[in-house]
């Protein structure tokens, strides 16, 4: 996968690229590149935003600035870019990120993430340059950078070889293997601590019973009301 992030803070992604599983992805030939769209702005003094028409608080990222940044990176009209590349804007009102969407994105060869700031994007960016809008939750962040890292984290860990053991990403919370339910409880040594004991079934060595217990626990967690 070739993943590009357009942001005002490309240095933030140096930390993200230093994480072990991301380094594994890079070693396998995948890429995560961050581009400062301020560097491509056609405006004076590095301007990237402006006041909203109709009045109101905050500033809005300009459509001409985003077009210049995308043209500089890809050498084509951003309107045509989305026909062959997944271009995602991180917005609070976008499609909610879940395991199914992460799996869908992991199947893409090329992925572009646009990070908003201030009051967000000029609507023409969303209408004409992007193929998707994605949200990591129904709340507002100062910008799209953290959301972009969340999206990339969920996607990269699904790529073969990134986690070392590919089975680690198969049977986990909200996966198809667990029918969308939360993952079952895990225990490790010591088997007895204070008066807290590991369930006997996990010590039995009976793999079929262990699997049955785990699936039952997963279903129970799915039925519990949210706190």
N, C-alpha and C positions, 0 to 999 in steps of 0.2 A: 504494500500500500504506500502511496505517496500522499501524505497529509500536509496541507498548508494552512497556516493560521494567519489571518490578517488582523493586526492589533496595533494599538498605540504603545504597547509595552512588550516588545519581543523578548526583552531580557528575562521576563518572568518565566519563559519557557525553557530557559537554560536549566533551571531547577527541575522542571518536569522531565527533561531529557536525561537527567542524571539518575532517575529512578531505575531500579534494577530491571524490572520487566520491560521498561521502555528501552533501556540499553540493549536488552536481549533482542527487541524488535529491530533496533537499528543495526545490530550485528547480523541479523538475518536479511538485511537489504531493504527494510522498510525505512521510510523517511518521515520526519516531523520537522518542518521548517516554519519559522515565524517571520513575518514581514511587517515592517512598520509602514502603514499606509500614509503616514505623515511625510515620509521621504519622497513620495510620488506626487504630492499635492501640487496642482498648478497655481495655487494661490500664494500670495506673499506671506513671509514670516511663518511658514509652516502651518497656516490655518487649515483646519479640517472640518469645522462646524460653523453653525450660524444660528441666529435666533429664529424661532418658529413663526411662519406666517400665521396671522390671526392672534398673535400675542401669546403670553403664557411664560411660565418659568422654564429655565433650563435652555440647553443648546442641543441642536440636532446635527448628526453627521451628514455631510453634504453628498448628494448623488454624484456630482462631478468629481469629487475627491475619490470616492470609491471606484468610479469607472477608471480614473487614471491609474490607480493602484493595480486593479485587475488587468488592465491593458499592459502595464509595464511588466507584470509577472508572466502573463500568458500570451501576449502578442496578438490578441484578437478582441473583437467586440464582446464585452461581458454578456450581452444578450444571447449570443450564440454559445457561450461557454457552457451554460447549464444543460445544453443538449447532449453533451458527452462527458460532463464532469459533475459530480454531486457537489453543489454549492449550498452550504447551510448557513443561515443566519441564526445566531443564538438570541432568542427573544423570549420574554416571559410568557407570551401568549401562544408560543409555538406548540407543536406536537410534543407531548410529554415523553421524555426518554424512558424506555423500559428495556427489558432484556430482548424482546423481539426486535425492537428498533436497532439496538446495538448489534444484534446478529445480522440484521439487514445491512447496516453500514459496514460491517466487517467484510462483507462480500464485495465492496467497492474497491476498484484498483486505484482510484484517485478521489480525494476528498478535500474540499476547501471549507474552512470555518471562518465566518466573519464575526468579529467581536464588537459589539456595540459599546457605546459610552454615553454619558450625559443622559439626554432624553431619548436616546436610541437613534434609529436609522430614519433618514428621509424615506417615506413610504415607497418612492419610486425604486429604491434599491431592492426592497422586498418584492415588488411587483415584477421587476424586469431582469434582475441579476441573479436571483437565488432560486434553487429548485425546492428547498425545504426551509421551514422554520422549526427549530427545536428548542424546547424548554427543559430544564432539569428540575423544575418545581414551580408551583404557583406562588412565587415571591419574587422580589426584585433585588438584584445585585448592583453594585456600582458599575460593573461592566461585564462583558461576556467572557473575560479571560478564564475565570474559575470554571465557568460552565463549559468552555472549550476543553479544559483539562479533564473534566469529568467525562465528557463525551469520548475524548481520545483514550482515556483510561479504560472505559468499558469496552471500547472497540478493539484496542491493541491486544488486550489480554485474551481475546477470542481468536487471535491469529495463531496458526500452528507453530509450536516451538517456543512461543514467547514466555510461557509460564514454566518451561522445563518439562512438566508432565501435563500433556494436553487434557488428561482426564480431570484436572483441577477446574477447568472451565466448563465441564459438561454437566455434572451433577451439583449445582449450586442454586442458591435462592433464585426463584422466579424463572428457572430454566425449563425448557421443554421436558427434560428428563424427570423433573419433579412436578410436571403438569402446572407450572406457574406458581407453585406454593413456595413458602419460605423453606430454607434448608433446615434439616433436622439437627438436634443437639450433638455436640462433639465433646468427648472426654479424652484425657490422657493421664499419664502417671502423676501422682500416686493413685491407686485404685480406691484407697480410703484416706480421707483427710478430715481431721476432726470427726464429726459424725456424718459426713457427707460421702456417700458411697456411689461408685459408678454402677449403673444398672447392670444386673447380673447377665442379661442377654449379650452385652457387649464383651463379656469375659468368657462366653461359652465356647467360642471357636466355631459356632454353627453359623455359617455364612448366610444361609437362607433365612434363618430366624433374625439375624442382624439386619438383613435387608428389609424384611417385613416390618421390623420395629422402626427402622428409620423412615420408611414410607408412611407408617401410621403417625409417627411424631410430626412429620412434615405436614400431613393433612390436618392434624390437630392445630398446629400453628396457624394454618390458613383460616381456620374457623374462629380463632380468637378475635374478639373485637379489638380495634386499635385503642391504645391507652389514651 
